[in-house]
Amino acid sequence: MTRARRLVVTVCPRESGVVRLPVERGGHAMRLDAAAVLKTLRALVDSRGLAERVRFCEACAGGCSADGPNVSVEIFPAPLPGERPDHVAIGWKTYVYSLASLDCLATVIEENLRAPRREARR
């Protein structure tokens, strides 16, 4: 059995630029600036009941030299019952200049909460 993950998703609210993509797979593409990306990701997490596993941060996500929006994700193991969460990341992923290449914005949450195959076999 794989250990659940928790995420810290960072979005830089100061980056200009927009990305055009659907929020959910199969939806219509929308224009999203950094504030809209953050607001939309928060709404996705809330609607899926993932608020205890995903936290958001407004800070530099990298890529300040060109238009964003940019997102960075830190991946941590979820604490076992009775444990305190630690602050040692087991992975990270950045979406600096690459949000537009995703099939939908929800991918940011989905692909990072899911353990990779080799980790799942352990």
C-alpha positions as MATLAB code, in Angstrom:
seq = 'MTRARRLVVTVCPRESGVVRLPVERGGHAMRLDAAAVLKTLRALVDSRGLAERVRFCEACAGGCSADGPNVSVEIFPAPLPGERPDHVAIGWKTYVYSLASLDCLATVIEENLRAPRREARR';
ca = [
       0.000    0.000    0.000;
       1.309    3.434   -0.848;
       1.483    6.219    1.641;
      -0.774    9.157    0.927;
       0.792   12.413   -0.146;
       0.224   16.008    0.813;
       1.064   19.020   -1.321;
       2.091   22.617   -0.931;
       1.155   24.465   -4.126;
       2.846   27.829   -4.692;
       1.508   30.398   -7.135;
       3.169   33.769   -7.671;
       0.447   36.440   -7.697;
       2.831   39.065   -9.132;
       3.486   37.374  -12.450;
       1.729   38.847  -15.411;
       0.452   36.803  -18.292;
      -2.356   34.349  -18.822;
      -2.700   30.708  -19.702;
      -5.562   29.248  -21.684;
      -6.689   25.765  -20.655;
      -9.711   23.904  -19.291;
     -10.121   23.586  -15.540;
     -11.284   19.958  -15.764;
     -10.513   17.365  -18.434;
     -12.902   17.749  -21.367;
     -14.019   21.240  -20.349;
     -13.781   24.466  -22.300;
     -10.502   26.381  -22.208;
     -10.519   29.501  -20.065;
      -8.129   32.436  -19.789;
      -6.488   32.276  -16.359;
      -4.065   34.773  -14.870;
      -2.117   33.968  -11.687;
      -4.929   35.074   -9.355;
      -7.460   32.989  -11.290;
      -5.143   29.942  -11.283;
      -4.838   30.164   -7.492;
      -8.569   30.735   -6.967;
      -9.488   27.894   -9.340;
      -7.025   25.416   -7.818;
      -8.386   26.234   -4.340;
     -11.944   25.632   -5.570;
     -10.920   22.291   -7.123;
      -9.305   21.155   -3.883;
     -12.337   22.206   -1.836;
     -14.809   20.530   -4.201;
     -12.840   17.273   -4.056;
     -12.514   17.290   -0.273;
      -8.715   17.531   -0.394;
      -8.227   20.566    1.859;
      -6.392   18.496    4.496;
      -3.921   17.213    1.881;
      -3.301   20.370   -0.181;
      -2.140   23.749    1.105;
      -1.596   26.887   -0.964;
       1.073   29.536   -0.758;
       1.330   32.880   -2.550;
       5.042   33.340   -3.234;
       7.640   33.143   -5.980;
       7.228   29.951   -7.991;
      10.225   30.674  -10.226;
      10.354   32.016  -13.742;
      10.184   35.705  -12.920;
      11.936   36.757  -16.109;
       8.961   36.026  -18.389;
       5.177   36.015  -18.269;
       3.525   33.424  -16.058;
       1.445   32.298  -14.462;
       3.825   29.841  -12.846;
       3.115   27.155  -10.282;
       5.407   25.073   -8.098;
       4.388   21.980   -6.120;
       6.219   20.448   -3.152;
       5.286   16.843   -2.352;
       5.387   15.480    1.199;
       4.328   12.164    2.729;
       1.042   12.519    4.583;
       1.481   11.891    8.305;
       0.206    8.656    9.753;
      -2.515    8.929   12.403;
      -1.058   10.513   15.527;
       2.067   11.779   13.740;
       2.933   15.396   13.133;
       3.601   16.289    9.488;
       7.263   16.664    8.653;
       8.687   19.312    6.363;
      11.059   17.215    4.267;
       9.827   17.081    0.677;
       9.973   13.751   -1.129;
       9.543   15.445   -4.491;
       8.608   18.587   -6.322;
       7.369   19.696   -9.693;
       7.357   23.065  -11.339;
       5.038   24.362  -14.003;
       7.214   27.294  -14.973;
       6.182   28.292  -18.495;
       4.444   24.912  -18.916;
       0.880   25.271  -17.609;
      -0.423   25.704  -21.154;
       0.937   22.259  -22.094;
      -1.339   20.491  -19.585;
      -4.625   18.939  -20.671;
      -6.362   20.766  -17.787;
      -5.554   22.742  -14.636;
      -6.722   19.868  -12.414;
      -3.642   17.929  -13.584;
      -1.542   20.043  -11.191;
      -3.321   18.409   -8.249;
      -4.027   14.978   -9.729;
      -0.557   14.059  -10.973;
       1.149   15.150   -7.762;
      -1.156   13.430   -5.277;
      -0.737   10.154   -7.165;
       2.358    8.120   -6.300;
       4.580    7.147   -9.255;
       4.450    3.471  -10.243;
       7.841    2.533   -8.791;
       6.938    4.169   -5.458;
       3.577    2.402   -5.495;
       5.273   -1.027   -5.691;
       7.323   -0.522   -2.544;
];
